[in-house]
Amino acid sequence: MKLQDHALFKLVITIIGSLVTAISFNFFLIPHGVLSSGISGLALLFHILFSIDTGLINLLLNLPLVILGFLKLQRSIMINTILSVGFISLFLTLIPVVQISKEPIVDVIFGGVLCGLGVGIILKYSGTTGGMDIVAMLISQRSNISIGLIMTILNGIIVMCSGFFLGWDIALMTLLSIYITGKTIDTIFTAHIKLTINVITTKGEAIKQAYIENIYRGMTIVDTQGGYSNKPGQMIMMVLTRYELQDAVRIAKEIDPNCFINVYETTEVHGQFAKR
C-alpha cells in the first residue's frame, strides 16, 4: 500500500491543509476585509459584517452540505471531508486574526496562494474541504450541469456582496484572491474539469461493473495484448470530471493493484458524456 493510501497520512494531510487554509484567512485575508471563494467566502463575509466567529459560521454553513454528502457520496471521502471542515473551523476559531502586512495587495497574493495550497493538498491526497466541493461531486454524479458555471455564479455573488457591503476596492481584491487561490489549486490538483482515464487491466469485467455501480459515466472497453508479455487484457476508457478521478483510480487499484492507469486532459466532449 502506498503512503498516500494510509488513513494516518490522509489525516495528517487534512490537518496540515486545514491549518494552512485557516492561516491564510486569519493572517492575510480577514485583516483587510478580503473574502475567499465558495462557502468559506460567505463565512468570512458574515464574520466581517456581524462579528460572528468565523469557525462557527463556517461549520454551520457546511453542516447541511456535509449531511447531504454523507448520505449520497462515498463514505471514505466524506469522513475526510468532515474532518477537514471540522479542523478548518477549529483553527479559524483558535488562531487569532493578525495583520501580517500593511500592504493589502501583498496579503491578498500570499493569502490566495496559501489558501490554494491548503485546499489543493487536501483535494489531491485526502478528500474535499466541504462547501461547493460537495455540491460539485453531487452534481457530477447525477447530471451534466456545468460545475464551473455554478461555482462562477456563487463566486460572482460573493464578489458583488463584497463590493456592495465592503466597497469596490475590497471587491476587486476579493476577485484577485479567488483567482490566485484557483490557480494554485489547479497547479497542485488539476486544472481541468474534464479528464480522460485509460485503465489497462486483466480484470476489466470486475472494474467495469464497479464503475457502473459507482460512477455516473459511460465507458468504452477495448481488448488489448501486452507488447512484451503477449498476455490478453482490456483497456477501459472513460471521460469523467476531476471530482470523480479519485474514486475511479481507487476502484481500479482495489480490484487490480497491477493495473496501468493513464490520465490526461480533455478539452472538449461531443456526444453522450453521462451514462443513460
Secondary structure, DSSP 8 states (H G I E B T S, - for coil): --GGGSHHHHHHHHHHHHHHHHHIIIIIIGGGT---SHHHHHHHHHHHHH---HHHHHHHHHHHHHHHHHHHS-HHHHHHHHHHHHHHHHHHHHS------S-HHHHHHHHHHHHHHHHHHHHHHT---STHHHHHHHHHHH----HHHHHHHHHHHHHHHHHHHH-HHHHHHHHHHHHHHHHHHHHHS-S-SEEEEEEEES-HHHHHHHHHHH-----EEEEEE-TTT--EEEEEEEEEEHHHHHHHHHHHHHH-TT-EEEEEE-----S--S--
